Amino acid sequence: MSFEKDYWIWDLILLVALAGLLRFHGLEQLPLDPAETGIGFQSILFQYFGESEWIARLPSAVCGILATTWIFLWGAQWFGPWNGSLAALLFAVCPASVYSGRVATAISLEQFLLFLFVVSAWKRIECNCLGHPLTEPPRASGRPSAVLKQALHFLPLVVLAILLVAVNSQLVPVLLLLPAYCIIRALWSWRRGGHEDHEFKRSLLYLFTSLGLIGFLWYSGESLSASSRTMEGGGYPGIIEELGWPLFVAIVAGTMMATTKGRAGWLCACGFWVPVVCAIFPFTPLSPRDAAVLVLPIAVLLAGIPLAWAVDEIKGRKISARKRYATLAKFAAVVILIVAAVAVTTEVFVREDGTAAIVRGNQESSR
């Protein structure tokens, strides 16, 4: 399926409209809860537009819509148009995502900033290059670039990391996704061309730079103590309870498939699993349930990979390696899409704390 503008533009418009409808519907009718601490720049909006429930929640709703847009665009860029459409749809209607976009907290902003951080990491480190490094020849160093110049190339990531930590200082551990990816990238480059490979040296530079940045942010934060950790919903049961079994299974399947898709797949895998796994350890102040909500934009990208494969199989865009397995593959694709449709319908309409209940204003069903 080619990524043609006159096709995907209507998908994008419909998805943005759906995300906006679910987040703005009846927003002014919901009384502010004491737990809704708000975002720092809301005071500026209050000065110009007055204080109201709608204005207080406006930044969260806008961040949710922007995240839906970016998921669509980058999902299509990394894994194909079907992945972009399906992942954006999952994020637009997911109860945790909708709730985050309807409360006056920084959760929706944190989701958007983290996704921007992952996108910026791909652009800075991979320079918009798709594919797998092991399928490419080693890259000669050529004329070495100045260390300062390469460090300045890393500057947008530093700015985004500081913004993310400024919003919530407990989010420093999630930044470990970047050194984790740099380690994987360094191993790729070493296997491909040894220490003479230019990408191996760049990976080490980015690895040590990111570790230095994370160390500085970690020790400069005053609230990064384990005592400030939220203990509710700990461990993997809390993560699965937050995401739901169908979505979690799709994420696991998508992670396995993402490892075959090269740079973008491995970066997304690190972007989801590293923050979630780090949140399980007691030395991090972030709870696993909060981490699962935070990485939701990346989670739906991974979950969209097997769904996009199923759509391509049914439409005949992809042919199985062995023709005798073609019928079995199509049957599996049909089952996957049916299960996904039932799961999404249940999450949106059936569950007591589902999307429909949240949109109707049942704040007690909050996550």
N, C-alpha and C positions, 0 to 999 in steps of 0.2 A: 504494500500500500504506500503510494508516494505521498509525501508531505506537501500537498498543493494548497496554495493560499485560499482559492475560491471554495475549497472543501472545508478546511479546518476553521476558517473564520466564523462560520455559523455554529460549529461546535463550541468554539470559545465564547461566543455571544450568549448562547443558551446556558452554558455552565456558569458564566459570571452572573447572569440573571437569576439562575437557581440559587447560587450561593448568596447573592444579595437578598433575595426574597426570604430565605430561611434565617438570615441574620438580622434583617431590619423589620420583619413583621412584628407588629405590636411592641416594639422596643421601648416606646415611651410609656407604655402602660405598666411596666414592671417596676415596682418600688426597689430602690437601691438597698442591697443587703449590707450590713456592717462589714462583712468579709470582703466586699468589693473595694479594695484599697485604691484602685485607680492607677493611672499612669501619670508620670511627672508633668508632661506637657498639657494635660487636661486643664490645668489652671489657666493656660493661655486661651484655650477655647472658651472657658467660662467667662473670661474678660470680654470677649468679643460677641459671644452668642448667648450669654447668660447661663445660669446653672439649671440643668434639667437632666432627667434620667437618660434621655435620648442623646444629648451631647456627651454625657459621661461615658456612654458605651460606644459612641461613634468610632473612636480609634480602633477598638477591638474588631468591630464589624469590617472596617476598611482593610485592616491587616488580614483578616480571613479571606476577603475577596481577592486581595493582591496575591496571597499565597495560592489560592485556587488557580489564578492566572499563570503564575510562574510554574506551578506543578504541571499544568497543561503544556506550556511551551518547552520546558526543559525535559519533561518526560518524553515528548515527541522527538526532541533533539537527540536524546541519549538512547532511547529504546524503541522509537517508532511512534507514529501518530496514534495507534490504538492504545498504547500505554499511556500517552498523555491524556487522552480523552477519558479512559476508564479510571486512571489514578485521580484526575481532577474531580470526576464524579464521586468517587469514594470519599474524597476529602470534603467536598461540598455538602454531602448529606450525613457524614459520620456524626453521631451524637456528641462525641467529645470535641470535635472540631466546631460544631454549631454552638455548643454551650460556651466554648472559649471565645467565640465571636459575639456572644450576647451578654457578656458580663464585663463590668468595668475593672478588669484586672489586666496585667501585662502578659498573660499567657499567650494570647494570639500574636502579640508583637514579638515575643520570644520565639515562637514557632517560625515566624517570617524571617527574623534575623538569622536564626540558625540555618534555615534553608538558603538564605543569601550567602552565608559563610561557606556552605558546601559548594554552591555554584561558583563563588569566587575562587575557592581552592582549585576547582577543576580548570577555571580559566587561567589562573596564575601559574599553576604547576604544569598542566597539560596543554595549555595554549590552544584550547578548542579542538584538540586532537582526539579522535575516537579510535577504536580498535585496541588490540592487545599488544603490549611491547614485545612479547616473545615472538610474535609473527613478523617483526620488523628487524632489519639489520642493525648492528651496533652503530651508534652515532659517535663520530669522531669529535674530539674536543675542539679542534680548530684553535682559533685565537681565544684564549681564556678571557672571560669577562671579569671586570673588577668585582670584588666581593661586595663592595658598597652598592654597585649598580644592581647586582642580583638581590641584595637585601631590600633595596627600594622597590624592586618588582614584587616583593612580599608585602609592601605597605598596605594595600587595600584589605588584606586579610587581618593585619594588625588593627586597623580601624574598626572593622566589623567585630573582631573579638573584644575590643575595648567597649564598644557599644553594647554588646550582648551582656558583658559582665557589669556594665553600668546600670543596665535595667535590672539585673538580678545577679548579685555576686556569688550566689550558690551554683551558678552554671559553669564555673571554670572547668570542672571535670569533663564536661561534654566536649570541650575543645581537644581532648586527647584523641579524638577521631582523626585529626590531621597528622600527628606523628605516627599513629598506627598505619595510616595509608602510606606515609613516606617510607616506613620500614618495608611494607610490601613492595613498594615501587623500587626501593633500593635492591631488594632481593631479585626482582625481575631483571633489573639492569645488570646486576652482577652475573646472573646466570647467562645473560645474553652476550655481554662483552667484557666481563671482568671489571677491574678497577679502571681500565682505560676508557670505558664507556662514559661519555659526557653526562648522560642521564643519571648514572650512579653517583657522580660527584654532586650534581644538582639535588638529588634526593637527600644526600647526607646534609647538604647545606640547609635545605628546608626542614629536615628533621631536627637539627640542633637549634635552628632559629625558632621553630615552633615550641620546642621544649623549653627554651629560655623564656619565651613569651608567657607560656603557661605557668612556669615557675614564678615569674614576676607577678602575674595576676593572682596566683594562688596565695602567696605570702603577703601580698599587699592588701588582700581583702580581710576585713575585720570579722565577718560573719561566716567564715569558712571553717567552722569547728564542727566536729561530729555531734556535739550537743544540740546544734540547731537543726539537725536532721528530722524530717517528718517520718515517724515510724509506721504510719498507717499504710497498709497495702504493700508490705515488704516482700521481696523475693519475686520469683517468677510467677507464683499465683496472682500477685497483685498486678503484674504486667498483663497477664492473660485476661484477668477480670476487667481491666481497663479497655483492652483492645477487642476482646471477644475471641472465642476459639476460631471461628472461620477466618477472621482477618489475620490472626496469629499464624495459622497454618499456611495461609497464602503468602505471608511474609517469609516464612521459612522456605517454602517452595521457590519463591521469587529470589531469595538470597542464593540458593543453589544454582538457579538459572543465571543470576547476575554475574557469578564468577566466570561464566563463559563469554561474557560480553565486554571484557576488557576493562579499560580505565574507569569509565563511568559506573559500571556495575560494581567494581570493587570499592569505589569511593562511596557509593550509596550503602553498600553493605557495612562499611566502617561507620558511616554516618548514623546508621540505626543501632547496630549491635554494640559499638564501643560505649556510647552514653548509657545504654540500658544496662550493660554488664557492669560498668563503673558504678552505677547507682545502687547495685546490690551490695557492694562492699561498705562496711560501716564507717570508713574514713571519709566518705563523701556526704555532704549535707543534703543531697537531692534524693528524694524517695524514688523507688522504681516506677511507681504509678505516675509520678510527675514527669519522669524521664520518658515514659511511654507516650504521654500526651505531647511533650515537647518535640519529639522526633516524628510525630505523626505525618508531616508532609513527606518525609523520606520513606516512612513505612508504607504509605499508599503507592509510592513509586515501585517499591519492591513487590507489593501485592498485585500491582497491575501487570507485572511481567507474565505470570502464568495465565492471567485472564486474556491478555493480548495474544498470547500463543494460541489459546483456545479459539478466539475469534478468527485468527488467520487460518487455523486448521479447517474450521467449518466453511470459511469462504473459499478455501482451496488455494490460498495465497502461498502456502508452504506445503511441500510434498514430503512425506515421510521418507527416510533414507531407504527403507525397504518397502516395496509396494504391498507386500503381504501384511504389513502392520498399518497400512493406511486406514483401513476400516476401524481398527482398534483405536488409533489415534483420534479419529473423528468422534468415536463413541466417548472416549475420555474427555474430549473437548466439550461435547454436549453436556456431560455430567458436571464438569467444572462450572460451566456457565449457569446451569440450573441451580446448583448449590449456591453459587454466588448471588443469583437473583433472589433466592429464598432468604439467604442470610441478610442481604441488604434490606429487603422488605421487612423482615423481622426487626432489624435494628431501627428502622425508620418509623414503622407504624404499630408494631405489636408490643414491644417492650414498654414497661411502665416508665422507665427512664430513657426512652428512645427519643429520636429527633422530633417526632410529632408532639410528644409531651413537653419537650423543651420549648418548642416554638409557640405552643399554647400558653406558655408562661408558668409552667409547673416548675418553679425554681427548686422545689424540694427534691426533684429528681436529678439535681446536679451531681456532678461526679466528685 
